[in-house]
Amino acid sequence: MRIVKRILFVLVILCGMMLRYAIAQDPGFSQFYANPLFLNPALTGNTDCGRINLNYRNQWPSISNAFITYNASYDQNLANINSGIGLSFMNDMMGDGAYNRMAVSGFYSYKLQVASEIDLSFGVKAAYYQEKLSWEKLIFSDQIDPSTGNISNISSETPPVNNQVTAVDFGAGILVGYQNVAFLGISADHLTEPSISFYENSANVIPMKLTLHAGLTVNASSGGLGKQHESDITIQPNILYQQQGKFHQVNLGFYTDVYPFIFGAWYRHNIENADAAILLVGISWQNFRFGYNYDFTLSDLGAKSGGAHEISIAWNICIYKEPKRRVIRTIKSPMF
């Protein structure tokens, strides 16, 4: 039984590497709008003042820290110049630290009211990536004793000359909002498709990622569209599509806002196969927001993976005030 567990662990980790890192895909969050800068640079400064966002995701927790991702960001609108600025830090760890990606990113957005009811935001991103490989933490098939399941420290695999690489990258996005009724966003990340290979003469790059996201707000209290009062019960159907390399993913779901609580349900499909069903609960009280979701794995990994846990915390704060403050009309999008 012990050897079966060892082999299963190795196979799952290798499967995860192929799915997520063989072509260097980005980590994915289920609370898309609780990590706004990661979703679309055009969301930078899309707030009445400033905001801090903290995100934590533990994917497949039953498999010894398979994927753990942390993200922290701050963004702020600059009303006098119709702009927004932001900064984020992300750390993505796989296989109990065997593979680690760190990214520091800066953001800028420009806001424009193109009509009395239509707002436009354009954003750009510049990022610095550092990839690190801890070779001693990797387990290869030739290290496992087939009779006992014990793991040896000796492997015939050849380690890379460099176990750390760095890269600079860029992204951009656009967001259009119609009153507080509907929005549509498009973003492109990794425009330069930087190389992050640990080996020479390798074509391992971060492929460009394209994201399309849109949503609508239905007022269940009044029977119309858009949220008119804080106490209104609203339903927000949403769609999010992503493509990165040969990877295609569609997310369909909705949020229900019953102040101060928010409930959400999503279905994630990777085109070739079903991936996960997502349930979310959040609370928004004054300037504070907290959200939790659990991803039920629908792929072949099933319940043995432990699904995924994700937590987000956000504060809206004002640490910068202009003497004669103008107001940027924010484009309404979900909180989580």
N, C-alpha and C positions, 0 to 999 in steps of 0.2 A: 504493500500500500504506500509505503514511503517513497519508493522509486517512482510510482505513478504520479504522486503529488509533485515530485521534483521535475519530472518531464513535462507535466501539465504547466507548471510555472514557467519553465523555459519557453515552451511553445507559445504561451499566451503573450509573454513579453516580446518574443520575436515577431508575433503577429501584430502586436501594437506598434513595434518599430516599423514594420512594413507599411502599415496603414497610415501612420502618422509622420514618420521621419524618413522613410526610404526616399521620398521626394520632398522632405522637409516641410511638411504642412504645418500651419499654425494651430495652436490649441484652440478649442472651441468652448464657448460659454453658452449656457442655456438661458441665463438672464441677460439677454442681448443688450437691453437698454440700461441696465444697471452698470454697464461698462461702456459708456457711450463713445469715448474716444477710440476704443479698440474697434468698435463697430463701424464708425464713419467719422473722419476728421471734420466733416461739416457740422457735427453736433457739438463741436468745441464752443464753449461760451453760450450754449443754448439754455441759459438760465437767467433768472432775474438778478442774481448777484454772482457769488462764487460757489463752488461745490467740491467736496472731497468724496471720492468713491473708493471703497475697499472691496476687493473680490477674492474669494477663495473657492477653488474647485478641486475635489478629490474624485477622480474617475477610476472605476474598478477597484475600490478599496479592499476587496477580498484578496487581491493579488499583490500583496506586499508593496504598497505605495507605487502602483503602476504609473499613474500620472497625477501629479499634484501641481497646481498652478496658483500663483499669487499675483495680484495686480493692484497697484495703488495709483491714483491719478488726482490731479487738481486742475480745474479750468475756471476761467473768469471772463466775463464779458467786459469790454471796454466801449461803453456806449458812445462816448464822444467821437470815436473814430469808427463806429459801426463794426466792431471787430470782437474776436474772442481769442484768447491764448490758453494754452494748456501744457501740462507735463505729465508723463506717466512712466511708471517703472513696472516691469513684468519679470517674473521668474518662473520658468516652466521646467519641472523636474520629472524625469522618467526613470523607472526601474530603480527606485530607492536611491536616486542620485547618480546612477550610472551615466545618464546623459542629461545635460543641463543647458538651457538657453536663457540668457538674460538680455533684456532689451530696455533701453532708455529712449524715450521718444518725446519730441517737441511738436506742438500743434499751433496752427494759426487758422482762423476763419474770418470771412468777411460777410456781413449781413446786408441784405438789400430788400427793401419793400418795393416789389415790382408793380403792385396794384393795391387797391384799398383792402382787398381780401386775400392777397397772395404774397407770401414771403419766401425769400430765397437765401440760402446760405451755401457758400463755397469754402471748403477747407483743404489744407495741405498738412503733410506730416513728414518729418525727418527723423530717422531712427538709427541708433547704434546697437548692433547685435554682437553678442559674445556667446559662442558655443563651446562647451567644455565636455570632454569625454573622460570618465574615470574608468580606465580599462580594467583595473583590478576588481571592479564590481561586476563585470560581465561574466556570464556563465555560458560556456559553449558545450555542445553535445559530447565532445571527446573528453570533457572533464567529469562526466557522470559515470560511475561504476555501474554497469548494467545488472550486477548481481546484488549489490547492497544499496545502491542509490546514493552512496557517499560522493561528495564532490572534491575533486583534486584541484590543486593550485596550478597544475601544469596543463597547458593547451598548445596545440600546434598552430593556432591562429596567430598571425603576425600583427602586432600592434602598430598603429600609425606613428610616423616620426613626430608629428605635432599633435598634441591632445587638446589644443585650444585654437580657435579661429575667430576672427572678428570681421564685421562687414558694416557698411553704411547703406541705408536704404531709404526710399521715399514712397509716399502714397498721397492720394487725393480723393475728394468726395464732394458730392453735391446733395442738397436737401431742399425740397420744395414743400411748403405747407399751405393749405387752404383753410383760413380761419383756425378754429380749433376742431375742425371736422375730419380732415384727412391729410396725409403726408406721403411723400415718396422720396426715397433716398437711393443713391447709387455711389459706390465707392470702389476704388482700385488700389490695392496694396501691393508692395514689392514691385514697383514699376521698373526697377533696375534688375530684378531677378538676381540678387547677389549670390556669389559662390560661397558655400559654407563647408566645403569638403575638408576632411582630415587627411586625405591622401592626395598626392600629386597626380596630375593628369586625370582627374575625376570631374565629371560634369554635374556633380551634385549641387543644385542651386535651390533657393527658395522661389518656387514658381509664383507668378502673379496670381493674386486672389481677387476675384470680382464678387461683389455683394450687391444684391438688390433687395430692398426692404420697403414695405408699405403697410399702412394701417388706416382704419376708419373708426370713428367714435360714434356709437349709436346710443342715444339718450333713452334709457328704458323708463325713466320717470315721466318725461314729457312726450315720448313717442317720436321725437325728431332726431336731428343729428347735432353732435357737439355737446359739450358739457357747459351748462349755463350757470349752475350753482354747485357749491362744494358738496351739498347733500344729495345731489342727483346720482342715481344709480346708472352706470354706463357699462356698455359691453363694447369691447374693442377687438374686432377680428383683425388678424395680422398675418402676413406672409413674409418669409425671408428665404432667399435663394442664394447659395454660394457655390462658386466654382474655383477650384485651385488645382492646376495641372489636370490630371484625368479624374479628379475627385469632384463629384456633383452632389449637392445636398439641398433638399427642400424642407423647410420648417413651416408647418401650418398650425395656427392656434388662435387663442383669444384670451383677453383679460376681462375680468368683471370687477368693477370698482364700486365697493359699498363702503363709503368713508367711515373709518380710516383704513379699512382692510381692502386688500387687492388679492384676487384669486386668479390663477392662470392655468391653462392646460394646453399642451403642445404635442404635436406628432412630428417626429423627425425621420425622414426617409432619405437614404443615400443612393437613390435612383435604382441601383442594382438590388438593394435589400432594405428592409425596415431596420431602423437603428434603435429608436427609443421613444417611449411615451413619457412626457414630462408633466409633473404637477408642481404648482408653485403657490405659496402663500406669502403675502407681504403686508407690511403696515407702514403707512405714511402719516406722521403726526407732526404738525408744524414744520420744522426744518430738518426733521430726522426721518430716515427711511431704513427699513430692515426687510430683507427678503431671504427666503429659503426655498430651494426646490430639490426634488429627487427625480433622477432619471431612471426609469425602469427599462432595462436592457431588453430589446426585442430581437437582437441579432443572435447568431449561433452561440455566442458566449453565454447568453441566458443569465439566470439568477446567480450562477457561480461567480460572476464578475463582481457582484455587489452593487451594480448600477453606478450611480454617481451622486455625490452630495455637492451642493453649491450654496454659498452664503454671500450676501452682499450687504454692505452698510454704507450709508451716504448721509452727509450733512450739507445743507445749504448755509453758507456763511458769507459775511461781508467783511473782508479784511482790507478792502480797497474801496474808497469812495471818492468820486470826482466832485469838485466844488459845485458845479452846476450840472447835475446829473441828468442826462437824457435817458430815455427808456428804449431798450431793444425789445421789440415784440418777438417773443420766443415762438418757435414752431413746436406745437404740441405733439409729443410722442410719449409712448408708455414709460413708466418709471422702471420697469423690470424687464 
